[in-house]
């Protein structure tokens, strides 16, 4: 396979970023592009997100970016608090790999039991950080609810201090670009309603068309125009 030069990769990355649909996707792209573009090594990132749909979008975009760099995204997801420590153990016992590991705890709630499960999982990972740096040569991403950020800062100091990035994802309102486009289409529709019936009626009259369907169309358009004409 032919190798791609760094300037060529930069050009592709710029085009990929331009193609992204939302500010959230841009945030994920900018955070992951740098560690993925470098040599195979251990790196660590945090993603804090409460919206499950947004969490899924972030993971799918990460999967796409990882594959664009000829790597694999390996997902370990905990369906509830009971799975947090199980997935943490699976990651810390992982053999050497160049895949990027995505540890997903975004399904956890904010109950005392879930918070305790996160604390325990983070403690396991924090105490084995040296082992993780040797085995996970494609990086590690921890995706969690936003309330877990304080737990990371307080209970996983070694992991937190060595982070490559920390994303705090929030749903964005409709982009300004989308809002402007919607307003433009609404304006076009209003203009069509105001002017197109006149144009069609004029064509019917000037053409002296007596076809019953054309006459019916003219009557319909005249009726449609009445509210606007009366205003």
HUWOQUI-V35622 format. One record per residue. N is the residue number from 1. RES is the residue in three letters. NEAR is the number of other C-alpha atoms within 8 Angstrom. Layout:
n	res	near
N	RES	NEAR
N	RES	NEAR
This chain:
n	res	near
1	UNK	2
2	UNK	3
3	UNK	4
4	UNK	6
5	UNK	6
6	UNK	6
7	UNK	6
8	UNK	8
9	UNK	9
10	UNK	8
11	UNK	8
12	UNK	8
13	UNK	9
14	UNK	8
15	UNK	8
16	UNK	8
17	UNK	9
18	UNK	6
19	UNK	6
20	UNK	8
21	UNK	5
22	UNK	8
23	UNK	7
24	UNK	11
25	UNK	12
26	UNK	10
27	UNK	9
28	UNK	12
29	UNK	12
30	UNK	8
31	UNK	10
32	UNK	10
33	UNK	10
34	UNK	8
35	UNK	10
36	UNK	11
37	UNK	7
38	UNK	6
39	UNK	6
40	UNK	8
41	UNK	10
42	UNK	13
43	UNK	12
44	UNK	13
45	UNK	12
46	UNK	12
47	UNK	12
48	UNK	14
49	UNK	15
50	UNK	12
51	UNK	8
52	UNK	9
53	UNK	6
54	UNK	12
55	UNK	12
56	UNK	8
57	UNK	9
58	UNK	11
59	UNK	9
60	UNK	8
61	UNK	11
62	UNK	12
63	UNK	10
64	UNK	8
65	UNK	11
66	UNK	13
67	UNK	10
68	UNK	7
69	UNK	8
70	UNK	6
71	UNK	11
72	UNK	10
73	UNK	12
74	UNK	8
75	UNK	8
76	UNK	10
77	UNK	9
78	UNK	15
79	UNK	9
80	UNK	11
81	UNK	14
82	UNK	10
83	UNK	10
84	UNK	13
85	UNK	13
86	UNK	10
87	UNK	12
88	UNK	13
89	UNK	11
90	UNK	8
91	UNK	10
92	UNK	11
93	UNK	6
94	UNK	9
95	UNK	6
96	UNK	8
97	UNK	9
98	UNK	12
99	UNK	12
100	UNK	15
101	UNK	14
102	UNK	13
103	UNK	14
104	UNK	12
105	UNK	14
106	UNK	12
107	UNK	10
108	UNK	12
109	UNK	9
110	UNK	7
111	UNK	6
112	UNK	6
113	UNK	7
114	UNK	13
115	UNK	12
116	UNK	8
117	UNK	12
118	UNK	13
119	UNK	10
120	UNK	9
121	UNK	13
122	UNK	12
123	UNK	10
124	UNK	12
125	UNK	13
126	UNK	11
127	UNK	6
128	UNK	9
129	UNK	10
130	UNK	6
131	UNK	8
132	UNK	10
133	UNK	11
134	UNK	9
135	UNK	11
136	UNK	18
137	UNK	15
138	UNK	15
139	UNK	13
140	UNK	13
141	UNK	12
142	UNK	12
143	UNK	14
144	UNK	14
145	UNK	14
146	UNK	9
147	UNK	7
148	UNK	11
149	UNK	9
150	UNK	7
151	UNK	11
152	UNK	12
153	UNK	9
154	UNK	7
155	UNK	9
156	UNK	13
157	UNK	10
158	UNK	8
159	UNK	12
160	UNK	9
161	UNK	6
162	UNK	7
163	UNK	11
164	UNK	8
165	UNK	8
166	UNK	9
167	UNK	11
168	UNK	8
169	UNK	10
170	UNK	9
171	UNK	7
172	UNK	8
173	UNK	4
174	UNK	6
175	UNK	8
176	UNK	6
177	UNK	6
178	UNK	8
179	UNK	9
180	UNK	8
181	UNK	8
182	UNK	8
183	UNK	8
184	UNK	8
185	UNK	8
186	UNK	8
187	UNK	8
188	UNK	8
189	UNK	8
190	UNK	8
191	UNK	9
192	UNK	9
193	UNK	9
194	UNK	10
195	UNK	8
196	UNK	9
197	UNK	12
198	UNK	8
199	UNK	8
200	UNK	9
201	UNK	11
202	UNK	8
203	UNK	8
204	UNK	11
205	UNK	8
206	UNK	7
207	UNK	6
208	UNK	6
209	UNK	9
210	UNK	6
211	UNK	6
212	UNK	6
213	UNK	6
214	UNK	10
215	UNK	10
216	UNK	8
217	UNK	8
218	UNK	11
219	UNK	8
220	UNK	8
221	UNK	10
222	UNK	10
223	UNK	7
224	UNK	7
225	UNK	11
226	UNK	8
227	UNK	7
228	UNK	7
229	UNK	6
230	UNK	5
231	UNK	4
